[in-house]
Amino acid sequence: MERRVLLFFDSRCGMCRLFSAIVDFISRMSGKKILILSIHDRKCRRFLDREFGQGMAPFSLYFIDGESIYWGKNASVRISEYLGFSYHVGMVFYTIYPLLNKLANLTRRYKCAGCDTNESGQRRLKYQSLRL
């Protein structure tokens, strides 16, 4: 059975939208399937609430590889590796992302709650079936 690979992002945040669009483009070009969903989608919220507890999801970007869930720096690195890039590409993006986000926050109305945090992590999925 093929593992389901997912990317959840904050669709209200311009930086998150840009990152997800880049990942979508690269995944299509490389033939790697990634289902990309907004964290504001009802099904996505239900999944995150089931994994972390009601309203307790710590970040705005998640990568799920069918076995584990990653967020923050760990998500950036794992996405990079999944798409065939090195660990260092993920680390470069994660290092630059907060700086770009701070610049973007000066001019935008919506502040992405997860972009300003240094929260990062990974763990095995509690529920192996990815029901959305």
C-alpha positions in Angstrom: 0.0 0.0 0.0 1.4 3.4 -1.0 2.0 5.8 1.9 0.1 9.0 1.8 2.3 12.1 1.9 0.7 15.3 3.1 1.7 19.0 3.5 -0.5 21.2 5.7 0.1 24.9 5.6 -1.5 28.2 6.7 -3.3 29.4 3.6 -3.8 32.9 5.1 -0.1 33.5 5.3 1.7 34.7 2.2 5.0 33.0 3.1 3.2 29.7 3.8 1.3 29.9 0.5 4.6 30.7 -1.4 6.4 27.7 0.2 3.5 25.3 -0.5 3.3 26.5 -4.1 7.1 25.9 -4.5 6.7 22.4 -3.0 3.7 21.7 -5.2 5.6 22.7 -8.3 8.7 20.7 -7.4 6.7 17.6 -6.5 4.8 17.7 -9.8 8.1 18.1 -11.7 9.7 15.2 -9.8 6.7 12.9 -10.0 6.4 12.7 -6.2 2.9 12.9 -4.9 2.1 15.3 -2.1 -1.4 16.2 -1.1 -1.3 19.8 0.0 -4.1 21.2 2.3 -4.8 24.3 4.3 -4.7 24.0 8.1 -8.0 26.0 8.0 -9.7 23.1 6.1 -12.2 21.4 8.4 -10.7 17.9 7.7 -7.2 19.1 8.3 -8.1 20.7 11.6 -9.9 17.5 12.7 -6.7 15.5 11.9 -4.4 17.9 13.8 -6.8 18.0 16.8 -6.8 14.2 16.8 -3.0 14.2 16.7 -2.1 17.0 19.1 -5.3 17.6 21.1 -8.1 20.2 20.5 -6.5 23.5 19.3 -3.0 22.4 20.4 -1.2 22.0 17.1 2.1 23.9 17.6 3.0 25.2 14.2 1.6 26.3 10.8 3.5 23.9 8.5 3.3 20.2 8.8 4.7 17.3 6.7 3.3 13.8 7.1 5.1 11.0 5.4 2.6 8.2 6.3 4.5 7.2 9.4 5.5 10.4 11.2 4.5 14.0 11.4 7.0 16.9 11.3 6.6 20.6 12.0 8.8 23.6 11.8 12.5 23.1 10.9 12.0 19.3 11.0 9.2 19.7 8.3 11.4 21.8 6.1 14.3 19.3 6.3 12.0 16.3 5.7 10.2 17.9 2.7 13.6 18.7 1.2 14.8 15.1 1.6 11.5 13.7 0.3 11.8 15.8 -2.8 15.4 14.6 -3.4 17.4 17.5 -2.1 19.9 17.4 0.7 19.4 18.1 4.4 21.2 21.4 3.9 18.6 22.7 1.4 16.0 22.3 4.1 18.2 24.0 6.7 18.9 26.9 4.4 15.2 27.5 3.8 14.4 27.2 7.5 17.2 29.7 8.3 16.0 32.2 5.7 12.3 31.8 6.3 12.0 33.6 9.7 14.0 36.6 8.3 11.7 36.8 5.3 8.7 36.4 7.5 9.7 39.3 9.8 10.1 41.5 6.7 6.7 40.4 5.4 5.0 41.0 8.8 5.9 44.7 8.5 3.5 45.1 5.6 0.7 42.5 6.0 -2.4 42.5 8.0 -2.5 38.7 8.8 0.2 37.5 11.1 0.9 33.8 10.8 1.0 32.5 14.3 3.3 29.6 13.5 5.8 31.5 11.4 7.1 33.5 14.3 7.8 30.5 16.6 10.9 28.4 16.8 8.8 25.4 17.6 10.0 22.4 15.7 9.7 18.7 16.1 8.6 15.3 14.9 7.0 12.1 16.2 5.3 9.0 15.0 1.7 9.4 14.1 -0.7 8.4 16.8 -3.2 7.2 14.2 -1.6 5.3 11.4 -4.7 5.6 9.2 -4.7 9.1 7.6 -8.4 9.7 7.7 -9.1 13.2 6.5 
